Amino acid sequence: MATDDIRHPPEHDPAGDPHRWTSVVTAIRSYLHDVAEDFRGRDLRPADPRGEDPETIADAVFDLLTRREFTYLSKARSRSYRAAIVADLIRDATAGLPLRFFYDIGGGYRAGVDGRRALSFSPGLGELLALRQITRLDRQVRAVYPRGVRFCLVVDNICARLVNDIPLHRTAAYCAELRGLIRQLRLEASVDLLVESEHFSPEDYSVDTRGTPTEVPSRAAVENVARFLGRECDVSEAAERIARYRVVSGETERRLQSRVHGVRMTQRATASTFGFRCFPGSDSRLQSGDVVLAYRDRDRIEPRLVTSQSPWAADIRWLDVPDLLPWPGTQVGFVIADRVGSR
């Protein structure tokens, strides 16, 4: 693979070694080829007949969920979620249904990662890798339970509208593209979306969305508000938006709960939701920025979340991969891992 697939020529890099860049591109393409193959190679081992007992199935699936591949939670921390999750799994297995999971993926857009604070309303590598995680879990579940899993990706776009003024037509377009990606990957049987605006309207929310600030936000909190707004804001506005989020998110949760009939999961664990990784090694929310690939060596490519606070964001290069990735767009970002550091 020629290095001219890289959007920024290698001579602009301090290392300036074209041979090294050729090996980098080759390794990244190999990694992405493996990602694509995960969606194609879905051959399954026959389910163990001993796993037909619902309790046995539930125990086995909970053990799968708590592997490091799927959660950043320790075995000890995972135990606090066991009773609720196992009860949901037993109910579905007893009814002979696919095991149902409801996985929050944000408000239907991603925060900006540069000084322009441009929001993203199209699925990217992060969403693709999250679908890969679901595919991998489904494959392993089917080894013990032939019906497999059914994931609903939860998009709370009315919350995004009421808190951050994000237009519903923009988040609806994101959802349409994500559904298109799911169809292209032939995952309709195991993945769907639960979109807040498809079941409710902003007028249904009888809450005071103005909110009452209770404290002065930190500099980091102001930055977090600004990146999800898609523009700069001052301390006063950030405080009001934070207060608004507390009110609206509670109402969103109450309304969505009436539509959730299965295991509830989020990318970051809460007191009531299990933490499911959107890609191996992740403990972050993909809606906080863009997912790129960090190159360590030819056998070690790692997805990394880049946000507006990532000091290495300026080192990201873009590689054309129209023949490898089935999404709207033909590029993937990558960075040499020795520049990434710990963030």
C-alpha positions as CSV (number, residue, x, y, z in Angstrom):
1,M,0.0,0.0,0.0
2,A,1.4,3.3,-1.0
3,T,1.9,6.1,1.5
4,D,0.0,8.6,-0.7
5,D,-3.1,7.1,0.9
6,I,-2.2,9.3,3.9
7,R,-3.9,12.6,3.8
8,H,-0.8,14.4,5.2
9,P,2.4,13.4,3.4
10,P,5.0,11.7,5.5
11,E,7.6,14.4,4.8
12,H,5.6,16.7,7.1
13,D,6.4,14.3,9.9
14,P,9.5,14.8,12.0
15,A,10.5,11.2,11.6
16,G,10.1,11.5,7.8
17,D,10.6,7.8,7.1
18,P,8.5,6.8,4.0
19,H,9.3,3.1,4.7
20,R,8.0,3.4,8.2
21,W,4.8,5.0,7.0
22,T,4.3,2.2,4.5
23,S,4.4,-0.3,7.3
24,V,2.0,1.9,9.4
25,V,-0.5,2.0,6.6
26,T,-0.2,-1.7,5.9
27,A,-0.8,-2.5,9.6
28,I,-3.8,-0.2,9.9
29,R,-5.4,-1.7,6.8
30,S,-4.8,-5.2,8.2
31,Y,-6.5,-4.2,11.4
32,L,-9.5,-2.8,9.6
33,H,-9.7,-5.9,7.4
34,D,-10.0,-7.9,10.6
35,V,-12.8,-5.6,11.8
36,A,-14.7,-6.1,8.6
37,E,-14.2,-9.9,8.8
38,D,-15.8,-9.9,12.2
39,F,-19.1,-9.0,10.6
40,R,-18.7,-11.5,7.8
41,G,-17.4,-14.5,9.8
42,R,-20.3,-15.3,12.0
43,D,-20.0,-19.1,12.0
44,L,-21.1,-20.4,15.4
45,R,-20.3,-23.4,17.5
46,P,-23.5,-25.4,18.3
47,A,-25.0,-24.5,21.6
48,D,-24.3,-26.9,24.4
49,P,-27.6,-28.7,25.1
50,R,-26.8,-28.5,28.8
51,G,-27.2,-24.7,28.5
52,E,-31.0,-25.0,27.9
53,D,-31.9,-24.3,31.5
54,P,-32.6,-20.6,31.8
55,E,-30.7,-20.2,35.1
56,T,-27.6,-21.8,33.5
57,I,-27.9,-19.7,30.4
58,A,-28.2,-16.5,32.5
59,D,-25.2,-17.4,34.6
60,A,-23.1,-18.2,31.5
61,V,-24.1,-15.0,29.7
62,F,-23.4,-12.8,32.8
63,D,-19.9,-14.4,32.9
64,L,-19.4,-13.4,29.3
65,L,-20.5,-9.8,30.0
66,T,-18.0,-9.5,32.8
67,R,-15.0,-10.4,30.7
68,R,-12.4,-7.7,30.1
69,E,-13.3,-7.7,26.4
70,F,-16.8,-6.3,27.2
71,T,-16.5,-4.3,30.5
72,Y,-13.9,-2.2,32.3
73,L,-15.5,-3.1,35.6
74,S,-13.7,-5.6,37.9
75,K,-15.3,-8.9,38.8
76,A,-15.9,-7.5,42.3
77,R,-17.7,-4.3,41.0
78,S,-19.7,-6.4,38.5
79,R,-21.2,-8.5,41.2
80,S,-23.5,-5.6,42.3
81,Y,-25.3,-5.8,39.0
82,R,-25.6,-9.5,38.9
83,A,-29.1,-10.0,40.4
84,A,-30.8,-7.5,38.2
85,I,-29.1,-8.7,35.0
86,V,-29.6,-12.4,35.6
87,A,-33.3,-11.8,36.4
88,D,-33.7,-10.1,33.0
89,L,-31.8,-12.8,31.2
90,I,-33.8,-15.6,32.9
91,R,-37.1,-13.9,31.8
92,D,-36.0,-13.8,28.2
93,A,-34.5,-17.3,28.1
94,T,-37.7,-18.8,29.7
95,A,-39.8,-17.1,27.0
96,G,-37.4,-18.4,24.3
97,L,-36.6,-14.8,23.2
98,P,-33.3,-13.3,22.2
99,L,-31.6,-11.9,25.2
100,R,-32.5,-8.2,25.2
101,F,-30.1,-5.4,25.9
102,F,-30.6,-1.6,25.8
103,Y,-27.4,0.3,25.3
104,D,-27.2,4.1,25.6
105,I,-25.0,5.7,22.9
106,G,-25.8,9.4,23.4
107,G,-28.0,12.1,21.9
108,G,-27.5,11.3,18.2
109,Y,-24.4,13.3,17.6
110,R,-20.7,13.6,18.7
111,A,-18.9,16.5,20.4
112,G,-16.4,18.5,18.4
113,V,-12.7,17.7,18.8
114,D,-11.0,20.9,17.5
115,G,-11.1,24.6,18.1
116,R,-14.0,25.1,15.7
117,R,-16.1,22.9,18.0
118,A,-17.9,21.5,14.9
119,L,-20.4,18.8,16.0
120,S,-20.6,15.5,14.1
121,F,-23.9,14.0,12.9
122,S,-22.7,11.0,11.1
123,P,-21.7,7.6,12.5
124,G,-17.9,7.0,12.5
125,L,-15.4,4.4,13.6
126,G,-16.7,4.4,17.2
127,E,-20.1,3.3,16.1
128,L,-18.7,0.7,13.8
129,L,-16.6,-0.7,16.7
130,A,-19.6,-0.7,19.0
131,L,-21.5,-2.8,16.5
132,R,-18.5,-5.1,16.3
133,Q,-18.6,-5.5,20.1
134,I,-22.3,-6.5,19.8
135,T,-21.5,-9.0,17.1
136,R,-18.7,-10.5,19.2
137,L,-21.0,-10.8,22.2
138,D,-23.8,-12.3,20.1
139,R,-21.4,-14.9,18.7
140,Q,-20.3,-16.0,22.1
141,V,-23.8,-16.0,23.6
142,R,-25.1,-18.2,20.7
143,A,-22.6,-20.9,21.8
144,V,-24.7,-21.3,25.0
145,Y,-28.1,-20.0,23.8
146,P,-29.0,-20.3,20.1
147,R,-31.4,-17.3,20.1
148,G,-28.5,-15.0,20.7
149,V,-28.9,-11.3,21.7
150,R,-31.1,-8.4,20.6
151,F,-29.6,-4.9,21.2
152,C,-31.5,-1.7,21.1
153,L,-29.2,1.3,20.9
154,V,-30.8,4.1,22.9
155,V,-30.6,7.6,21.5
156,D,-31.9,10.3,23.9
157,N,-32.1,13.1,21.3
158,I,-35.0,15.0,23.0
159,C,-32.6,15.4,26.0
160,A,-30.0,16.8,23.6
161,R,-32.6,19.1,22.1
162,L,-33.8,20.5,25.5
163,V,-30.4,20.7,27.1
164,N,-28.1,21.8,24.3
165,D,-30.6,23.1,21.6
166,I,-29.5,20.3,19.2
167,P,-32.0,20.2,16.3
168,L,-34.0,17.1,16.1
169,H,-33.7,16.8,12.3
170,R,-29.9,16.6,12.7
171,T,-30.1,13.8,15.2
172,A,-32.8,12.0,13.2
173,A,-30.4,12.1,10.2
174,Y,-27.7,10.5,12.4
175,C,-30.1,7.8,13.4
176,A,-31.0,7.2,9.7
177,E,-27.4,6.8,8.8
178,L,-26.7,4.5,11.7
179,R,-29.7,2.3,10.7
180,G,-28.3,2.3,7.2
181,L,-25.0,1.0,8.5
182,I,-26.8,-1.7,10.5
183,R,-28.5,-2.8,7.3
184,Q,-25.3,-2.8,5.3
185,L,-23.7,-5.0,7.9
186,R,-26.8,-7.3,7.9
187,L,-27.3,-6.9,11.6
188,E,-31.1,-6.0,11.6
189,A,-31.9,-9.3,13.3
190,S,-29.8,-8.4,16.3
191,V,-29.6,-4.6,16.4
192,D,-32.1,-1.8,16.3
193,L,-32.5,1.8,17.7
194,L,-34.7,3.2,20.4
195,V,-34.9,6.9,19.5
196,E,-36.5,9.2,22.1
197,S,-38.1,11.5,19.5
198,E,-39.8,8.6,17.8
199,H,-41.8,7.9,20.9
200,F,-42.2,11.3,22.5
201,S,-42.0,15.0,21.6
202,P,-40.4,17.9,23.5
203,E,-43.9,19.2,24.4
204,D,-44.5,16.0,26.4
205,Y,-41.8,17.0,28.9
206,S,-43.6,19.0,31.6
207,V,-40.4,20.1,33.3
208,D,-38.8,23.5,33.8
209,T,-35.9,23.2,31.4
210,R,-34.3,26.4,32.6
211,G,-32.8,24.7,35.6
212,T,-31.5,26.4,38.7
213,P,-27.7,26.5,39.0
214,T,-26.5,25.3,42.4
215,E,-22.8,25.8,42.1
216,V,-20.1,27.5,40.0
217,P,-18.8,24.9,37.4
218,S,-15.1,24.2,37.2
219,R,-13.1,25.1,34.1
220,A,-13.3,21.5,33.0
221,A,-17.0,21.4,33.4
222,V,-17.4,24.6,31.3
223,E,-15.2,23.0,28.6
224,N,-17.4,19.9,28.7
225,V,-20.6,21.9,28.2
226,A,-19.0,23.9,25.3
227,R,-18.0,20.9,23.3
228,F,-21.5,19.4,23.5
229,L,-23.0,22.7,22.6
230,G,-20.7,23.0,19.6
231,R,-19.7,26.6,20.6
232,E,-18.0,28.5,23.3
233,C,-19.9,29.4,26.4
234,D,-19.2,31.4,29.6
235,V,-19.4,30.1,33.2
236,S,-23.0,31.4,33.7
237,E,-24.4,29.6,30.7
238,A,-22.5,26.4,31.6
239,A,-24.0,26.5,35.1
240,E,-27.5,26.9,33.6
241,R,-27.0,24.1,31.1
242,I,-25.7,21.7,33.8
243,A,-28.7,22.5,35.9
244,R,-31.0,22.0,32.9
245,Y,-29.3,18.6,32.2
246,R,-30.1,17.4,35.8
247,V,-33.8,18.1,35.3
248,V,-34.2,16.9,31.7
249,S,-32.1,13.8,32.0
250,G,-34.2,12.6,34.9
251,E,-37.4,13.1,32.9
252,T,-35.8,11.4,29.8
253,E,-34.9,8.4,32.0
254,R,-38.4,8.1,33.4
255,R,-40.0,8.1,30.0
256,L,-37.5,5.8,28.3
257,Q,-37.8,3.3,31.1
258,S,-41.3,2.5,30.0
259,R,-39.8,1.3,26.7
260,V,-36.9,-0.7,28.1
261,H,-37.6,-4.4,28.6
262,G,-34.2,-5.9,29.2
263,V,-30.7,-5.4,30.5
264,R,-29.9,-1.6,30.6
265,M,-26.3,-0.8,29.8
266,T,-24.3,2.4,29.3
267,Q,-20.7,3.0,28.2
268,R,-19.8,4.3,31.7
269,A,-21.5,2.4,34.5
270,T,-24.0,4.1,36.8
271,A,-25.6,2.8,39.9
272,S,-28.3,1.1,37.8
273,T,-26.7,0.5,34.4
274,F,-23.9,-1.9,33.6
275,G,-20.8,-0.6,31.8
276,F,-20.4,-2.2,28.4
277,R,-17.3,-1.2,26.4
278,C,-17.9,0.3,22.9
279,F,-14.6,-1.2,21.9
280,P,-12.0,-3.3,23.7
281,G,-10.0,-1.2,26.2
282,S,-12.5,1.6,26.3
283,D,-13.9,3.2,29.4
284,S,-15.2,6.3,27.6
285,R,-18.3,7.5,25.9
286,L,-17.9,7.6,22.1
287,Q,-20.2,10.6,21.8
288,S,-17.5,12.7,23.6
289,G,-15.4,12.9,20.4
290,D,-14.0,10.7,17.6
291,V,-12.5,7.3,17.7
292,V,-9.1,7.0,15.9
293,L,-6.5,4.2,15.7
294,A,-3.2,4.4,17.6
295,Y,-0.3,2.5,16.0
296,R,2.1,0.9,18.4
297,D,3.6,-1.7,16.2
298,R,2.4,-3.9,13.3
299,D,0.7,-6.3,15.7
300,R,-0.7,-3.7,18.0
301,I,-3.3,-1.3,16.8
302,E,-5.6,0.2,19.4
303,P,-8.7,2.3,19.1
304,R,-8.5,5.6,21.1
305,L,-11.0,8.3,21.8
306,V,-9.9,11.8,20.8
307,T,-11.6,14.7,22.4
308,S,-11.1,18.5,22.5
309,Q,-8.9,17.9,25.5
310,S,-6.5,15.4,23.8
311,P,-3.1,17.1,23.5
312,W,-2.1,14.8,20.6
313,A,-5.1,15.6,18.4
314,A,-3.0,17.7,16.1
315,D,-0.9,14.6,15.2
316,I,-3.8,12.7,13.7
317,R,-3.5,11.7,10.1
318,W,-6.2,10.5,7.8
319,L,-6.1,7.4,5.7
320,D,-8.4,6.7,2.7
321,V,-10.0,3.2,3.1
322,P,-13.1,3.2,0.8
323,D,-12.6,-0.5,0.1
324,L,-12.6,-1.6,3.7
325,L,-15.2,0.2,5.8
326,P,-19.0,0.1,5.2
327,W,-20.0,3.5,6.5
328,P,-20.8,6.9,5.1
329,G,-17.3,8.2,4.6
330,T,-14.0,6.7,3.4
331,Q,-11.4,7.7,6.0
332,V,-10.1,6.6,9.3
333,G,-7.9,8.7,11.6
334,F,-4.7,7.4,13.1
335,V,-1.8,8.5,15.2
336,I,1.6,7.1,16.2
337,A,1.0,5.8,19.8
338,D,4.2,7.3,21.2
339,R,2.6,10.7,20.8
340,V,-0.6,9.7,22.5
341,G,0.8,9.2,25.9
342,S,-1.7,8.2,28.6
343,R,-4.6,10.4,27.3
